[in-house]
């Protein structure tokens, strides 16, 4: 079974990163690693302390840019 992960930089990204995996666990690991790296980057670049509520909003925003498909069906 093939799983396709699409990660956009923002909601209007015309050329998102697309990666395919044979196994769901590999796709899931890739998503978690990508989100972790993005969040670390956002936190390290912020001149301010990011509070829990703001962190959760940023995490939700990052997750909204990711789509996981299985044989053409969004999971």
Buried (B, 14 or more C-beta within 10 A) or exposed (E): EEBBBBBBEEEEEEEBEEBEBEEEEBBBEBBEEBBEEBBEEBEEEEEEEBEEEEEEEBBEEBEEBBBBBEEEEEE
